[in-house]
Amino acid sequence: MRKEFVWRWTFFICGIFFMSLGISMTIKGQRFGISPWDVLHVGLHKHLGLSIGTWSILMGVIIVIATMIGTKSWPQLGTWLNIVVIGSFIDIFNWLIPDITSFAGQLIIFVGGVLVIAIGVGVYVSPNVGAGPRDSLMLLIMKKVGWSIRTVRTGIELFVAVAGWLLGGPVGIGTVALALFTGSLIQYTLPLSQKLLFNISGYSFFYTKSTEDQE
């Protein structure tokens, strides 16, 4: 039991670390646009001040409250940690990672960031210690309507990207790519992460359908 506990929290911490890094990587490749949620965060930053990470935290709290109403249940500890840690690490990584000006450099860091985000989401959701607010919302909608992860994630991110664009957030081809393909990548990274966690610790909580069932 202790081994399972340790591995579950190790996966969670590593996952949110990678997700924060991936988000900052895409921001550094902003020539191609940024992720839909960050378009919204940047738009709010431009209009109301505060850092991008702070807006990530505030929006996370709002989404958690909405999800609590929809599920009629209190979020797990990991959900609250996700909100605070990811928002804080976004600001830290934005400060640590140097600005990149070349086209090739921004393309590489942007594409790398997309992959790191997808891996991070799969890893931190798999131990079921509390999905992040945005992914909790994704899972709630998925359970309510019976749609696939790909469909729900894509729909949410397209809506958020439009809202952020209306607020003045930067939108580019990369924003569209993130909205369209991140869900598809997570549809593979989540089951793989769940399988890896099971092989290492014996923990299994396969609350998502198999990839084949969600096509």
Secondary structure, 3 states (H helix, E strand, C coil): CHHHHHHHHHHHHHHHHHHHHHHHHHHHCHHHCCCHHHHHHHHHHHHHCCCHHHHHHHHHHHHHHHHHHHHCCCCCHHHHHHHHHHHHHHHHHHHHCCCCCCHHHHHHHHHHHHHHHHHHHHHHHCCCCCCCHHHHHHHHHHHHHCCCHHHHHHHHHHHHHHHHHHCCCCCCHHHHHHHHHHHHHHHHHHHHHHHHHHHHHCCCCCCCCCCHHHC
